[in-house]
Amino acid sequence: MNLREFNLRCYRGLVKPSQNARLMLLCGALVSLFVFGCSKTDKADTAVSSGNGAEPAARPGVTLDLGTQERLGLKIEPPAPAQWHPGIHATGRVANPLTFTAAATDFEMARTAAAASQVELQRTQKLASQENASARALESAQAAAARDSLALQAARAKFAADWGLRLAAQTNLLALADQLQTGKLSFVKLLLPVGVFPQPLPASAIIYPFGNETNTLAAEFADNLNIDPNTEAQTLLFVVKQKLPQDLAVTAQLQLPGGIVSGLAVPAAAVLRYEGRGWVYVQTDTNQFVRAEIPLDRLLENGWFVSENLAATNRIVVAGAEAVLSAELSGSGFTTGERD
């Protein structure tokens, strides 16, 4: 009779177990509980060791021999020393030149009409003083001059709200509109973060099309525009001396006066965007590369300024970094190394 049959008979009352039998029954139950507990512990340990997305302490590296590096066209060099001037990060769009042309035309028409009616009023006043113009003619000239003067004030206020007081004070707006139409200039409107009102205003900015840091452009400050009453965010107008696609979304770094920070300049071609962060590959040995995270919050011309996670003695991949990332993600040639 085995243990299972013995337990069943005891349960049905067919067998009355002796003291030794009871002891054997108790030992069997304890063994069953121990085996069950061990199986649960093994499963729990397996779930923890799987990681479930947890990142390892040491980031895996990539091993690429010299022949593979040459075939992939890797270019490796140390980052150049650089200095960072404090600034503000902003976003915006390239202004439509037709919109500016229409606003400038309306403004110039109002200015021309006001000037003409003022001249006519002066002429009528002179004639009236010589009794060569009627009182009715003088009143009509005065009314026309007043009407056109009010229209000019309204046109100036509207133009200044959209394009700034500096441009509203200029008298060559149509010539400026022609430069925009022919592609010699482009206006860019940049929206500052909410509640940011820099004093003094930035004299220049580095602008690049959204998501394309390799194409940086120098921009000069033109004027400060209106403040949105709902968000309290200010818009600044900058000019770029080349043609840009209208309504192009851009990002900019506005340069402000302040203390200078020393660091490194990382070329834009060396930077990878992966998992919502910025990365570069650092060469730790002749055939080994490790991915290092860098912040992407300080834009330089044709690159990024970095003051952490990199040293001047590091050598980084400045061409072919995408191929190294592909090798890492495919799991080929791994070694668990850390950056020196």
C-alpha positions as CSV (number, residue, x, y, z in Angstrom):
1,M,0.0,0.0,0.0
2,N,1.5,3.4,-1.0
3,L,1.1,6.7,0.8
4,R,-1.7,7.9,-1.4
5,E,-3.8,4.8,-0.9
6,F,-3.1,4.9,2.8
7,N,-4.3,8.5,3.1
8,L,-7.4,7.7,1.1
9,R,-8.3,4.7,3.3
10,C,-7.7,6.8,6.5
11,Y,-10.0,9.5,5.1
12,R,-12.8,6.9,4.4
13,G,-12.4,5.3,7.8
14,L,-11.4,1.9,6.4
15,V,-8.1,2.0,8.1
16,K,-7.2,3.3,11.6
17,P,-3.7,4.6,11.4
18,S,-1.2,3.7,14.1
19,Q,1.1,6.2,15.7
20,N,3.9,5.4,13.2
21,A,1.5,5.7,10.3
22,R,0.3,9.1,11.6
23,L,3.9,10.3,11.8
24,M,4.5,9.1,8.2
25,L,1.4,10.9,7.1
26,L,2.6,14.2,8.7
27,C,6.0,13.9,7.1
28,G,4.5,13.4,3.7
29,A,2.4,16.6,4.1
30,L,5.5,18.6,5.2
31,V,7.5,17.3,2.2
32,S,4.6,18.3,-0.2
33,L,4.5,21.9,1.3
34,F,8.3,22.2,1.0
35,V,8.3,21.2,-2.7
36,F,5.4,23.6,-3.5
37,G,7.2,26.5,-1.7
38,C,10.4,25.8,-3.6
39,S,8.6,25.9,-7.0
40,K,7.0,29.3,-6.1
41,T,10.4,30.7,-5.1
42,D,12.0,29.5,-8.3
43,K,9.3,31.3,-10.4
44,A,9.6,34.5,-8.4
45,D,13.4,34.5,-8.8
46,T,13.0,33.9,-12.5
47,A,10.7,37.0,-12.8
48,V,13.2,39.2,-11.0
49,S,16.2,38.0,-13.0
50,S,14.3,38.7,-16.3
51,G,14.6,42.5,-15.6
52,N,11.3,43.5,-17.1
53,G,12.9,46.5,-18.8
54,A,15.3,47.4,-16.1
55,E,18.6,48.9,-17.4
56,P,21.8,47.1,-16.5
57,A,24.3,48.9,-14.3
58,A,27.0,48.8,-17.1
59,R,25.8,49.8,-20.6
60,P,26.8,47.2,-23.2
61,G,29.4,48.2,-25.7
62,V,30.1,47.3,-29.3
63,T,33.1,45.5,-30.6
64,L,34.1,46.4,-34.2
65,D,37.4,45.4,-35.7
66,L,39.4,47.8,-37.8
67,G,38.2,46.3,-41.1
68,T,34.5,46.7,-40.1
69,Q,35.2,50.3,-38.9
70,E,36.7,51.1,-42.3
71,R,33.8,49.4,-44.2
72,L,31.3,51.4,-42.1
73,G,33.1,54.6,-42.8
74,L,33.6,55.4,-39.1
75,K,35.4,58.7,-38.3
76,I,36.7,59.1,-34.8
77,E,38.1,62.3,-33.2
78,P,38.1,64.1,-29.9
79,P,35.4,66.8,-29.3
80,A,36.7,70.3,-29.6
81,P,36.9,72.7,-26.6
82,A,34.1,75.2,-26.6
83,Q,32.6,77.9,-24.5
84,W,28.9,78.4,-23.8
85,H,27.1,81.8,-23.5
86,P,23.9,81.7,-21.4
87,G,20.8,81.7,-23.6
88,I,17.1,80.9,-23.9
89,H,15.6,78.1,-25.8
90,A,12.7,79.1,-28.1
91,T,10.5,77.8,-30.9
92,G,8.8,79.5,-33.8
93,R,8.1,79.7,-37.5
94,V,9.4,81.5,-40.6
95,A,7.0,84.3,-41.4
96,N,5.1,84.3,-44.7
97,P,6.6,87.1,-46.9
98,L,3.2,87.7,-48.5
99,T,1.7,88.5,-45.1
100,F,4.4,91.1,-44.4
101,T,4.0,92.5,-47.9
102,A,0.2,92.9,-47.4
103,A,0.7,94.6,-44.0
104,A,3.4,96.9,-45.3
105,T,1.2,97.9,-48.3
106,D,-1.8,98.7,-46.1
107,F,0.5,100.7,-43.8
108,E,2.1,102.6,-46.7
109,M,-1.3,103.3,-48.3
110,A,-2.5,104.8,-45.1
111,R,0.6,106.8,-44.7
112,T,0.4,108.1,-48.3
113,A,-3.3,109.1,-47.9
114,A,-2.6,110.9,-44.6
115,A,0.3,112.8,-46.2
116,A,-1.8,113.8,-49.2
117,S,-4.8,115.0,-47.2
118,Q,-2.5,117.0,-45.0
119,V,-1.0,118.7,-48.0
120,E,-4.5,119.4,-49.3
121,L,-5.5,120.9,-46.0
122,Q,-2.5,123.2,-46.0
123,R,-3.3,124.3,-49.5
124,T,-7.0,124.9,-48.7
125,Q,-6.1,126.8,-45.5
126,K,-3.8,129.1,-47.6
127,L,-6.5,129.7,-50.1
128,A,-9.1,130.4,-47.4
129,S,-6.7,133.0,-45.9
130,Q,-6.7,134.7,-49.3
131,E,-10.5,134.3,-49.5
132,N,-10.1,132.0,-52.5
133,A,-11.7,129.0,-50.8
134,S,-15.1,128.6,-49.2
135,A,-15.6,127.7,-45.6
136,R,-17.2,124.5,-46.7
137,A,-14.1,123.5,-48.7
138,L,-12.0,124.2,-45.7
139,E,-14.2,122.1,-43.5
140,S,-14.1,119.2,-46.0
141,A,-10.3,119.4,-46.1
142,Q,-10.0,119.4,-42.3
143,A,-12.4,116.4,-42.1
144,A,-10.4,114.5,-44.7
145,A,-7.1,115.2,-43.0
146,A,-8.5,114.1,-39.6
147,R,-10.0,110.9,-41.1
148,D,-6.8,109.9,-42.8
149,S,-4.7,110.7,-39.8
150,L,-6.9,108.4,-37.6
151,A,-6.6,105.7,-40.3
152,L,-2.9,106.0,-40.3
153,Q,-2.7,105.7,-36.5
154,A,-4.8,102.5,-36.7
155,A,-2.7,101.1,-39.5
156,R,0.5,101.9,-37.6
157,A,-0.8,100.2,-34.4
158,K,-1.8,97.1,-36.3
159,F,1.5,96.9,-38.2
160,A,3.5,97.4,-35.0
161,A,1.5,94.7,-33.1
162,D,2.4,92.2,-35.9
163,W,5.9,93.3,-36.9
164,G,7.2,95.6,-34.1
165,L,7.7,99.3,-33.4
166,R,11.1,99.4,-35.1
167,L,9.8,98.4,-38.5
168,A,6.7,100.6,-38.0
169,A,9.1,103.6,-37.7
170,Q,10.9,102.8,-41.0
171,T,9.9,104.4,-44.3
172,N,11.3,101.8,-46.6
173,L,8.8,99.0,-45.9
174,L,8.1,98.2,-49.5
175,A,11.8,97.9,-50.3
176,L,12.1,95.5,-47.3
177,A,9.1,93.5,-48.6
178,D,10.8,93.2,-52.0
179,Q,13.9,91.7,-50.3
180,L,11.6,89.2,-48.6
181,Q,9.9,88.3,-51.9
182,T,13.2,87.8,-53.7
183,G,14.7,85.6,-51.0
184,K,17.4,88.0,-49.7
185,L,15.9,88.0,-46.3
186,S,13.6,86.0,-44.1
187,F,11.7,86.9,-41.0
188,V,11.4,84.4,-38.1
189,K,9.0,84.8,-35.2
190,L,10.2,83.1,-32.0
191,L,8.0,82.4,-29.0
192,L,9.7,82.7,-25.7
193,P,8.8,80.4,-22.7
194,V,5.9,81.6,-20.6
195,G,6.9,84.3,-18.2
196,V,10.4,84.9,-19.7
197,F,11.1,88.5,-20.5
198,P,14.9,88.9,-21.0
199,Q,16.5,92.3,-20.3
200,P,18.4,93.3,-22.2
201,L,16.9,91.7,-25.3
202,P,19.1,89.2,-27.1
203,A,21.0,90.6,-30.0
204,S,21.4,87.4,-31.9
205,A,20.2,83.8,-32.1
206,I,21.1,80.5,-33.6
207,I,18.2,79.0,-35.6
208,Y,17.8,75.6,-37.1
209,P,14.8,73.8,-38.8
210,F,13.0,71.7,-36.2
211,G,14.8,68.3,-35.8
212,N,17.7,69.3,-38.2
213,E,20.6,70.5,-36.1
214,T,23.1,70.2,-39.0
215,N,21.6,73.3,-40.7
216,T,22.1,76.1,-38.2
217,L,21.6,79.7,-39.2
218,A,22.7,83.0,-37.7
219,A,19.8,85.4,-37.0
220,E,19.8,89.1,-35.9
221,F,17.3,90.6,-33.5
222,A,14.8,92.8,-35.3
223,D,12.2,93.7,-32.6
224,N,10.1,92.5,-29.8
225,L,6.5,91.9,-30.7
226,N,3.2,91.5,-28.8
227,I,2.7,89.5,-25.5
228,D,-0.1,87.0,-25.6
229,P,-2.6,88.1,-22.9
230,N,-3.7,84.5,-22.4
231,T,-0.3,82.8,-22.0
232,E,1.9,85.8,-21.1
233,A,4.4,84.6,-23.7
234,Q,6.4,87.1,-25.7
235,T,7.2,86.9,-29.3
236,L,10.5,88.2,-30.8
237,L,11.2,89.0,-34.4
238,F,14.6,87.9,-36.0
239,V,15.9,88.3,-39.5
240,V,18.0,85.7,-41.4
241,K,19.9,86.9,-44.4
242,Q,18.8,84.1,-46.7
243,K,15.6,82.5,-48.1
244,L,13.7,80.1,-45.8
245,P,10.5,78.2,-46.6
246,Q,7.5,80.1,-45.3
247,D,5.8,78.6,-42.2
248,L,8.9,76.4,-41.5
249,A,9.0,75.3,-37.9
250,V,12.3,76.2,-36.2
251,T,14.0,75.9,-32.9
252,A,16.4,78.6,-31.6
253,Q,18.9,79.4,-29.0
254,L,18.9,83.0,-28.0
255,Q,22.2,84.3,-26.8
256,L,22.2,86.4,-23.6
257,P,24.9,88.3,-21.7
258,G,26.3,86.5,-18.7
259,G,29.0,84.2,-17.4
260,I,30.8,81.9,-19.9
261,V,30.9,78.2,-19.3
262,S,33.8,76.0,-20.6
263,G,33.1,72.6,-22.1
264,L,33.1,70.6,-25.4
265,A,31.6,71.0,-28.8
266,V,30.0,67.8,-30.1
267,P,29.3,67.9,-33.9
268,A,25.6,67.4,-34.8
269,A,26.6,64.4,-37.0
270,A,27.9,62.6,-34.0
271,V,24.7,62.9,-32.0
272,L,22.1,60.1,-32.1
273,R,18.5,60.4,-30.9
274,Y,17.3,57.2,-29.3
275,E,14.6,56.6,-26.7
276,G,13.9,60.3,-26.5
277,R,17.5,61.2,-25.5
278,G,20.8,62.2,-27.1
279,W,23.8,59.8,-27.4
280,V,27.3,59.7,-28.7
281,Y,29.6,56.7,-29.1
282,V,32.9,56.9,-27.2
283,Q,35.9,54.7,-28.3
284,T,37.2,52.9,-25.1
285,D,39.7,50.7,-27.0
286,T,40.8,50.2,-30.5
287,N,37.8,48.0,-31.4
288,Q,35.4,48.9,-28.6
289,F,32.7,51.6,-28.4
290,V,30.3,52.6,-25.6
291,R,27.2,54.7,-25.9
292,A,27.2,57.7,-23.6
293,E,24.2,60.0,-23.0
294,I,24.6,63.8,-23.5
295,P,22.1,66.6,-22.9
296,L,20.7,68.4,-25.9
297,D,19.7,71.7,-24.3
298,R,22.5,74.0,-25.5
299,L,22.8,74.4,-29.2
300,L,25.9,75.6,-30.9
301,E,26.5,76.4,-34.6
302,N,26.7,73.0,-36.2
303,G,26.6,71.1,-33.0
304,W,25.9,70.9,-29.3
305,F,27.6,72.2,-26.2
306,V,28.4,69.5,-23.5
307,S,29.9,70.1,-20.1
308,E,29.2,66.7,-18.6
309,N,29.5,62.9,-19.4
310,L,32.4,63.6,-21.8
311,A,36.1,64.6,-21.4
312,A,38.5,66.3,-23.7
313,T,40.5,63.0,-23.8
314,N,37.6,61.0,-25.1
315,R,37.4,60.0,-28.8
316,I,33.9,60.0,-30.2
317,V,32.4,58.7,-33.5
318,V,31.6,61.7,-35.6
319,A,30.7,59.9,-38.8
320,G,28.9,56.5,-39.0
321,A,27.4,56.6,-35.5
322,E,24.1,55.2,-36.9
323,A,25.9,52.1,-38.0
324,V,27.3,51.5,-34.6
325,L,23.9,51.9,-33.0
326,S,22.5,49.4,-35.5
327,A,25.2,46.9,-34.5
328,E,24.4,47.5,-30.8
329,L,20.7,47.0,-31.2
330,S,21.2,43.9,-33.3
331,G,23.3,42.4,-30.5
332,S,26.4,41.8,-32.7
333,G,29.9,42.1,-31.2
334,F,29.0,43.0,-27.6
335,T,31.3,43.4,-24.7
336,T,30.4,44.7,-21.3
337,G,32.7,47.7,-20.9
338,E,32.5,51.1,-19.4
339,R,33.8,54.4,-20.7
340,D,37.2,55.3,-19.3
